[in-house]
Amino acid sequence: MGSQNFFSVVAKNIDVLVGPVIALVYPLYASIKAIETRSQADDQQWLTYWVLYSLITLFELTFSKLLEWFPIWPYAKLFATCWLVLPYFNGAAYVYKRFIRPFYKNPQVQIWYVPWKKSIFSKPDDILTAAEKYIAENGPEEFERLISKADREARSRRGGYTTFDDNYGCKTSI
C-alpha cells in the first residue's frame, strides 16, 4: 500500500520531478558538448533552445495568475520542452528555421536600429563607415568635392565672411 501511494505521488508530480532534468540538466550538458565541437548545427540547436526556454519562462512569469487556471499547463510545458530538447525531434532548430530566422531576416516592423547587413560587432558605425558608404554611393570625385567644400567652410569660419552658392563657388568679403 505504501509503494502504491509513492507511485501515485510521483505520477501526480512528474512535471516537478522530470521537468528540471529535461529543461535544464540535459540542455546544460548538451550545450557544453556543443561548445566543444566545431559543428554549427548543435550550436544553433542549443542557442535557440535557451532563447526559447527564456521566452517560455518570461511568458510563465508574466501570465502566472492566468496559467494557474489551467491545470494542464505544467504538462503542456513539459511536453513542449521535450519536443524542443530531444535530439530525435530537434524542435528548437525547427522553430528557429520556421519562425525566428524568417522574422529576423525579413522584419515587418523595426522597433529599434539594428544593422541587418552586418553583424552588430563586426564594424562600428563611425565616420569611416559613413565615408565608405558615401564613396560607394556617389563616387570618389564627389567625396573629394564634399571634403574641399567642408575645408573651405572651416577656413571661412576662422576669419572673414564667406558665402557659398549652389555650384560650390565662393565669394569672400571682409
N, C-alpha and C positions, 0 to 999 in steps of 0.2 A: 504494500500500500504506500510506503514511503517513496519507493522508486517511481511509482506511477505519479505521485504528487510532484516529484522532482522534474519528470519529463514534461508534465503539463505546464509547470512554471517556465521551463526552458522554451517550450513551444510558443508560449504566450509572449515571451520576451526575446525571441530570436533576433529581432531587429536591433535590440540593445547589445546583444552578445556578439553577433556576427557583423553588424554594421561597421563598427570601428576597424575591424580587421580588414574588411573588404574596401572600405572607403579611405583608410589611412595607412595601415601597416603594409599591405601588399603594394599599393601605389608608391609608397616611400621607398620600398626595396627596389621596385622596378625602375623608379626614377634614378636611383643611384646607379643601377646597372646601365641605364641608358646614357648617363653622363660619361661612363667609362668606355662606351662604344663609339665608333665613328659614324654609325648609321643615323641619318636624319629622320627616318621613319619613326623610330622609337622615341626620339626627342620630341617630335611633333605630337605623338600619341600622348606622352606624359605631360608635356606643357599644356596641351589642350585639355587634358583631364583636370589639371589643377585649376585652370581658368574656369572650367565648367563647375567643378566642385565649389569654388569660391562663389560663383553665381548662385548655385543651389543654396549654399549656406546663407548668403545675403537675402535670398528670397525667403528662406525659412525664418530668419531673424525678423524680417520686415513684416511678414504675414503670420507670425506665430499664433496670435489670438484667433485668426481665421482658420488656420490649419488644425487647431485643437478640435474643431467641429467635425473634422474628417478623420475617423479612426483608422482609415486605410492608408493615410499619408506616410507613416513610417515604413510600411511595407512597400508602397509605391516608390519611395525614395531608395530603399534597399534594392529593389528590382532595377531601377534606373541606374543606380551606382554599379551594380553587377554588369549591366549592359555596357556602361562606359569603360569599366576596368578590365574585364576578362578578355584576354587576347583572342579568344575564339570569335567574339563579336566585334572587337575593335571599334566600339561605339564612339569613343572620343574622336578618333580620326574621321569617322563618318560625319559627325556633327561639324567638325572643322571644315571638311571638304564641301558639305552641302549648304551650310548656313554661315559660318563665321568668315571663311575666305571670300565668298562672293560679296558679302556685305563690306568687308574691308577693302577689297579691290575695286568695287564699284559703289561707293557710298551714295545714298539717296539724299541724305541730309548731312551737312558739315556743321558740327556743333562747335568745334574749335579748329585751329590751324594745325594740321598735321601734314608734313611734306610727304606726298604719296609716291613720288617717283624715286626718292632716295630715302635711305634709312635715316632716322632722326639723329643717329650718332655718327653717320659717315662723314658729313661735311657741314660745318656750321653755316648758318645764313649770315654772311658778313659782306663787307664791301667787295671783296674779291669775287664772291659768288655772284653778286649783283652785276659787277663789271663783266664777268664772263657771259652772263645771260644777255646783257645789253649788246655785247660784241656779236654774240651768236645771232641775235635778232636783227641788228642794224648794220653790222659790218664794222671793221676796224677804222675806216675813214671817218664814219660818223662818230665813233668813240673819240678819235683824236680831235675832231671838231668840238665835241662837248667838253673835253678837257681844256682846250685852248680858250673856250668861252668862259669856263669857270675860272681859269687863271686870270683872264682879263678882268673879270668881275672882282676877283680878290684884290688885284692891283689897284683897281679904281676905288675900292673902299679905303685904301691906305692914304690916299691923297687926291684932292680934286674931285670933280664930279664927272662921271662917265655915264652916258646913256647908250643903250644898245637898241638898234632897230631889229626888225624881224630877220633880216638876212645877215645877221652877225656883224654888221658894220658898227664901228663905234665912233662916237663924237665926244670929244673931251672938251670941257670948259672949266676954267679956273676961276 
